Amino acid sequence: MREINATEITKNIKEMCILANHYMADDMKNALNNAINTETTELGRQVLDKLEENLDIAQKEMIPICQDTGMAVIFIEIGQEVHLVGDTYEHAINEGVREGYTEGYLRKSIVKDPIYRENTKDNTPAVIHYSMVPGDKIKITVAPKGFGSENMSKVYMLKPADGIEGVKNAILTAVKEAGPNACPPMVVGVGIGGTFEKCAIMAKKALTRDLNIKPEKEYVRNLEEEMLEKINETGIGPAGLGGKNTALAVNIETYPTHIAGLPVAVNICCHVNRHITREI
């Protein structure tokens, strides 16, 4: 059994919140550069050039990439041979978020109650997804999620008879309805299978998958490629002003489901798609 002090989780999450809001992940940088090189419309290229300029300024001046520094979404994989000492996981994680957003001068966007809407003033609580895995390490992914794109999320409870064509239609419908509101070029996370809530969590986690890592299932790989092509054929384009690059990537995750259902969730993220992963 390996002991890890809760302060290690707090320290890392504090740093990750700050870094994720100031630096674009390498896989996303490469995807954006590819979009710049392949964009065929003048206005689309101008938008993409401005996005790249914004990223450069954010990195050099340590200014957040976007004014919406997001709700902190945490995926934490806990090795079953780890024993946490000093505090609980939930408190350690939220303390890291609090310190990161306060000391990093990041915008605090979280309200205590969805109706009465008093700001918590430190961007807590985070949304935390736990999983137990073999081993003696802890893997943490921090994904600050802005709500311009989050508000464009959709869950479709399809019938099994709808099949893969129904899935394709659901993805395209969600993207078209999002239009410019999701700050394209976007990354589209999709969860297929499970239950109502499981497919939504898969869609969110799909956004954190490195764009260079492809699914094991051939049909999922093919579906990702086909949907990226079809989405880019919509012509929504960068900032919704028209162009070839409406999406930078489509990431799809699947899970077993019930004989009577075909749940599909679509979670869209803007071109930054902030995420950072560390292992303790």
N, C-alpha and C positions, 0 to 999 in steps of 0.2 A: 504494500500500500504506500502510495506517494502522497505526502502532505504538501498542499499548496496554500499559502496564506491568501486570504481574500483581498488583501491590499494589492496583490499582483494583478488581480482581475480589474480592480478599480484603476490602477495606474495605466494598464494597457488600454482600457476602454476610453479613458480620458484622452490619451494620445491619439487613438484611432478616430475619435469623433472630430478632433481638430484636423488631422491629416485628411480624412475623407472629404471634408468640406473645403479644402484648399488645393488638393492635388487630384488630378484625374488618374484613374487606374490605367496601367499600361495597355491592357487589352482594349479599353475604350479609346485611348489616344490613337492606337493603330486603326481602329474602325473609323474614327473621325477623319483621320488623314486619308484613308481610302475613299471616304465620301467626298472630300475636297478634290481629290484627283479624278473622280469619276463623274462629278456633277456636270450636267450638260447645259443648264440654264444660267444665264448671267446673274440673275437675281439670287438664285440658289447658291451660287458660288460666293456672292457677296455676303450672304447670311452666314455661310460656313466659315468664311474668312474672319468675320466678326466674332464668331463663337471661339475660334482658335485664339484670336487676339485676347479675348476675355480670359481664357484659360491661362495664357502667358502672364497676364497682369496679376491674376489671382495668385499664381505660384510665386512670382517675383516680389509682390508687395504684401503677401500673406493677407489677402482679402478674400472672403468667401467667394467661391465660384458663382453662387446664386444667393440672392437675398433670402430666399426660403431655405434655411438650413435644415429643414425637415424634422420629422418625428423619428427618433432613434429606434430603429428596428434591429434587434440583436438575435442572431442565431448562435447558440452555444452548444457544442458537442462535448460532453463530459465523459472522460474515460472512467470506466467502472472501477478502476484501481486508484482513483484519486479521492483523497479525503480533504475537503476544504476546512480550514481552521480560521478562526478570528471573526467570522461573520457569515451571513447567508449569501447564497448566490444572488438573489434578487436585490438585496440591499447593496452588495458590492457593485453590481452592474449599474444600478441607478445612481450610486455615488460617483461612479466614473463618468456617467452621462452629465450629471450635475456639474462636476468639476470641469469637464471638457467644454461644455457650453458656456459656463460662467467665466472661467479663466481664459477661454479662447475667444471671448467676446462674440459668440455666435448668437443669432436671433433666437429668442425663446418663444416657441410657438404653441406650447401645450396648455390647454385649459383643464381645470380640475373636473368640471362636469360638462357633458355635451350640450346641456340646455342652458345652465346659468353662466358658464363660460368665463370664470375667473382664472386669469393666467397663473400658472404655478411658479413662474419667474425663474425657473432653472431647467426647463425643457424635460423634466421628468413628469410622470414615469415613462420609461421606455416600453416598447412592445417586445417581449422576450419569448423566443421559441427554444425550448430545451430538448435535447435528445441524449440518450445514453449510448456510448459506443465502447468497444473493447479498448484496453490500453490504460496508460497512466498519464495522459496529456489532456489538455483542454484546448479546443479549437474555437476561436471566437471570430464571427463575422459581424461587422458593424455596417449597416446600410441606412444612412439617413434618407428618409423618403419625403420629398416635397409633395404638397397636395394638389398642385396644378395637374400633375399626371395621376396621382392617387385617386382623385375624384373621377377619373375616367375608367376606373376598374369595373369589370362586369363578371357576374357569375351566371352561367346558363345551365339549367338542369334539363339536359337533352334526354330524349328517349333513345334506347339502344338502337332502334331502327334508323335513327338519324345518321348513325355511323360516322365515318371519317369526313364525309362531305358536310355533315352537320357541324362538325368541329371546325372545318375550314370556314364555313359561313359565319360561325360565331366569332372567330378571330377577326375576320375582315369587317364584320359589322361593328365590333368594338372599336377597331382602329378608325374606321370611317366616321363613327359618331364622335370620337375624340377629336379628330381633325387637328386644328392648331393648338387646342387647349393643353395638349400634353407636351408642348415645346419640342416638336420634331426638329431634327431626326431623332426618333425614339428607339428604345429597346423594348421589345414586347416579350413579357414573361407569360407563359401559358402552363396551367396545370390541368391534366386530364385524368379523371378517375377519382377513386376514393369516395369521399362524401362532400356535402356542401362546404364544410370548413376546410377539409383536407386539400381540395383542389385549389382553394384560395391561397393557402400557405405554400403549396408547391409553386404556384405562379409567382409569388413574392420571392421565394428562394431561387427560382429559376433566373431571376434578374441578377443574382450574385454569382452565377456560374461564369467562370472565365470563358470569353468568347472563343478561345482557341481549343477548348475542350468540347468534344462532340459526344452526343448520346451513343450508348452502346447499341441500341435497337436501330436497325437500318431504316424502318419505316418512319421513326421519329426524326432521324437525320434528314431523310427525304422531305418530310413534312416541314421541317424548319426552313430548308432551302426553298421549297415551293411557296410557303407563306411569305418569306422575305421578298421573293420576286413579285408576288401578287400585290403585296402592300406597297412596294415601290412603284408598281404600275398605276396606283391610284392617282399619282401626280400631286398629292398633298404637299410634299416637298418641305425643305427646311423652313421652319417658322410658319408653315402652312401657306407659304407664298408661291407654291408651285415648284416642281423640280423632280429630279430622279430619285433623290435620297429622302424618302419619308421615314424609313427605319434603317438602323445600323445593324440590327440583328434580331432574330427571333429565337428565344430559348424555351424549350418545351420539356416538362417533366411529366412522367406518368406513374400511375399507381393502380393496383387492383381495385375493382369496384363491384357493386352489387349487380345481380343479373337483371334487375329492373331499371338500372340507371346508367347515365353517361354524363357525369358532372364535368363542366369545363369552366375554368376561371381564366380571365385575361387581366393581367396587371401590367400597366404600361409605365415606363419611366422615361424621363427626358434624356437628351443626348449625353448628359454627364453620368447618369446611372451610378451614383456614388456607392462604393463598397470597398471594404478593406478587410483582410483576413490575417489573423496571427494565431500562432500555436504556442501555448505555454507548457 
